[in-house]
Amino acid sequence: MILTLVAMLSMTTAFAEGESANSVNNMAAYELNINMDKLSAALDLKDDQKEAVANFNQTFASELMFAAQYSNNDRKALVARAIENNVKWMRYVLDDKQMRTYLKVLNSTMNNRGLNK
């Protein structure tokens, strides 16, 4: 009987740890730290493009963190709007080849973080 009690307590603790880890991972998915050096190299940005892209991505990261604070339905709408705005702003700065590469990087990032469902 004592062994059963110990087994139940350990399973409950493991279950609770998984729940808190999931909520932490979900919040962490919205924290976007962009390595501008790598992004700049991948997109082959010119000097005048770097500052604009950095500013747009900083705004995008802020919008994602803002979205993380809301309920699931509101969050999805805010993330979709943030992505739409970011792509729209990037189209002003990037040429067609850079934009295709950026969309691949953005799509991969959103998929890897589970934000593109």
Buried (B, 14 or more C-beta within 10 A) or exposed (E): EEEEEEEEEEEEEEEEEEEEEEEEEBEEBBEBEBEBEEBBEBBEBEEEBBEBBBEBBEBBBEBBBBBBEEEEEEBBEBBEEBBEBBBEBBEEBBEEEBBEBBEEBBEEEBEEBEBBE
